[in-house]
Amino acid sequence: MKNWYEKLFENYAHQYDKESFVNGTFGECDFIEDEIGFRKASKILDIACGTGRHSIELTKRGYRVTGVDLSESQLKRAKEKAQEQNLSIDFQKLDARNLPFSSEFNLAIMICEGAFPLMETDEMNFQILKSASNALKRNGKLIFTTLNGLFPLFHSVKDFLSSNSDKDIASYEYTSFDLMTFRYKNVTTFTDDSGKQFDLDCNERYYVPSEITWLLKSLDFTTIDIFGAKLGAFSRNDKLSTEDFEMLVIAQKS
């Protein structure tokens, strides 16, 4: 039986490219470039690359990028978009929990939650971070965004998603947040690329900064910085607060 995130992305590539968050691609790539010092020789791993928006933009800027995703539909669209722009990008169908790379990349990215933190268990989410760590060279850097566990302690996640529902394709109902597990459950209604409507029982894990720090330290990341994640405008000047729905994590290995 397929999990909710696998069902969602079975036939959702064109609809995905209409979501509001894809508008942040250029600004996010500006930040990524700055973080690696504009070194064009850098090899970049885009984990859960989706339809390839960051992979494509970074390739256009002169970087060598490998994009991986679990969804054949998303990867098919990514390859089509790259071909339309005459770009050669290595897109591979892989599970982020079990990547085959070892000390190959200068940078790994997981933007807009990517695969993390969508997994069914905390152990699976940790395995994604471990795979990303294994893929990095010495002094390699990991940049990713994830759900901010401080947000639902002060705000209604349901109200936040409802206030943004007019900008996105999906809608959300029957929501609940478990304070013991920091897991948010909801029924997401979406329409796929064929026009068929589905209801999915979704389950996502929110993390507090101290958890992220501990997880990354256990994987030999020595420098870990966490900020608020602003769509298309990532910045080290944005101190994380309870108002941030997502956090931006930047971690570097020794």
Beta strands, then each sheet from edge to edge (+ up, - down):
strand 1: 43-47
strand 2: 64-69
strand 3: 90-93
strand 4: 105-110
strand 5: 136-147
strand 6: 171-178
strand 7: 183-191
strand 8: 197-205
strand 9: 221-228
strand 10: 246-253
sheet 1: 3+ 2+ 1+ 4+ 5+ 10- 9+
sheet 2: 6+ 7- 8+
end
